[in-house]
Amino acid sequence: MTDGAVELALLEEGPAVAKGDVLLRADHLKKYFPIKSGILIQREVARVHAVDDVSFELRAGETLGLVGESGCGKSTLARCIARLYDITSGSLEFEGTDISKYSRRQLRAVRRDLQMIFQDPYASLNPRKRVGAIISDPLRIHRAGSRDQIRRRILELLELVGLSAEHINRYPHEFSGGQRQRIGVARALALKPKLVIADEPVSALDVSIRAQVINLLDDLQDELGLTYIFIAHDLGVVRHVSDRIAVMYLGKIVEISPAEELYQRPVHPYTEALLSAVPVPDPDLSASRQRLVLEGDVPSPIDPPSGCRFHPRCRYATQVCKAAEPPLVQHGSLGHLAACHHPLSLQTQVGAWATVPVSAETPLSETATT
Amino acid sequence: MADPLLDIRNLKVAFRTDDGLVRAVDGVSLSLYEGETLGIVGESGSGKSVTMMSVMRLITDPNAQFDGEVIYKGTNLMGMSQDQIRSIRGAGISMIFQDPMTSLNPVYKVGWQIEEQIREHEHVSRPAARDRAVELLTAVGIPNARERADAYPHQFSGGMRQRVMIAMAVSCNPDVLIADEPTTALDVTIQAQILSLIKKLKQDFGTAVVLITHDMGVVADMADRIAVMYAGRIIEQGTQRELFYDPQHPYTWGLLGSIARLDRPRPRRLTAIPGLPPSLMQLPVGCAFGERCAHRFERCRETPLLLDRAGPGHLDACHLSAQQKQDVRDRTIHPELVEERP
């Protein structure tokens, strides 16, 4: 091997980031995809503004939820952070170093600490490989030990995610969706990463299995001190797992807030609309809740609307929303930012979930109507 | 009570495979009455789609075996030839699916596809059919319907495609609309649009709706009655209120408990149902849910019948007594709430 020196360096632990310190910082992050056209000479004719000027910080040990409709750029953002995509502009600091321009070789060291779990447990596992090989791949690529050590680690990982040692020689198709997702989790955790990016990890699973996997991710975070970026379109799931939540719309973060506060006191009209659209598994509450039905679809990210990108669908929009882009500034308590010219006040919110504390004395059936 | 519009009687569907017989639907009886919305809830593999696909006679797999009756307007659909059933599909009973892209023909314009459906069932001229198609597209909320009728399916977004599907499904004023996970592939905001559209159409045309879904939130919003399916059988059936406020079967409790709900304080952990659904090739002896059930006891080795233990019309297939269910239900759905109790 020519890069023996690199390999040695890989085995050393990176600088430790204490819980609560900034682990990841994105600053004016942009990802544009060029649209090319022409015969022979391919000229760029337009750009998809998939992620457009996104800044945020992520602290060690926390879970940041990313929500938004399909096409809002949440998956692209995740892939930029994992550097599966090159970044168009902006900086991305991981443990204090800017990795936005890192080459593939430089990235290998970073990837040890930064792993991904994908949505589709059918597509993200190689059907021709046995479970043992799938989970040990990252370990072998990073030369993280002898054959024996690796085998011991695989068994340890299988147990960690609730599978058993006998599964080591089976193929992915022999498993159910939930079990496959556990294999995906084991692979992501093989190198003891610091940051795990989970892109819709439970969306393809049935409800009862979904709860199992969410509980597993929860336990692993407590046990291993992981930091998560958790992408999901199910707002209930995101609230359950997240400490903070960022809402994205057409490539931008429109609101970012501590989790509970976002649900009880949304500031951005888009967040309000998203929250009010969530169906509630309680017929009485469902009938009494006021719904805001957002008209139309998300506009094209190739030619996003001027000013505030949400203005064509927003019920509060005025002239200023068309003309000027609202900055992401603090509303309400510390750490609650929103980008809106007409932020919602407590009186005007419709979609908020003022969660009714369920008193232990009242039977479940009566709590909803209070 | 009036006669049901659609009456499924002891329907069984099994598939022969190399490994054995897969009992996808194992004795399902369901009635649908005029103007109502019936929700069918269950996980993948529970048989909810196969049941309704069999009603439409859409399962053409030569390895499929059918048994039982589906009575629609006095005739048994299961005994009809494919030619006869074609006159029912679309005009009497129509169906929309989860993924509108695979159910629309990608090489024909959507307006043409709707016209075709109308002309299949009624003798009208092409221009008249076109007018109807445009009218329908407008009714389901497609802007500039006359122009958009000349667009191909890929030129629509997912939500708009589902609207086109719905327009096509209701084009011949069916009595029954079967919606198989109509919003599962859509975003919540678009889901809300489509659900309110189905509600509006139901009101305007008096169509009875069968809504197949895995989302308890969707049935809480839409359904009048609900049937919960597990491993090919109905394990609980009742009115919407009964299912949500007085659920009887431990599996229904499990479904309710495993949802991360926005209307309740965040629990420390979600109540997951342990284990996996059983293989449909080798169903366990007795209650199919037994192995995953926290309240299993001796009698669960006998297959429980679907009976109205909790009151007329509210059926469940669980051996626990009403009192036992009362005692353990809240603890099963929300263990944390009960722990806090002084």
Interface residues (C-beta under 8 A of the other chain):
Chain A: E69 S70 S176 G178 Q179 D206 V207 S208 I209 R210 A211 Q212 I214 N215 D218 H233 D234 L235 G236 V237 R239 H240 E260 Y263 A273 L274 L275 A277 V278 P279 V280 P281 D282 P283 L285 S286 R291 V293 L294 E295 D297 W353 T355 V356 P357 V358 A360 E361 P363 L364 S365 T367 A368
Chain B: E43 S44 S157 G158 G159 M160 D187 V188 T189 I190 Q191 A192 Q193 L195 S196 H214 D215 M216 G217 V218 A220 D221 Q240 R241 F244 Y245 D246 G254 L255 L256 G257 S258 I259 A260 R261 L262 D263 R264 P265 R266 P267 R269 L270 T271 A272 I273 P274 L276 D330 I333 H334 L337 V338 E340 R341 P342
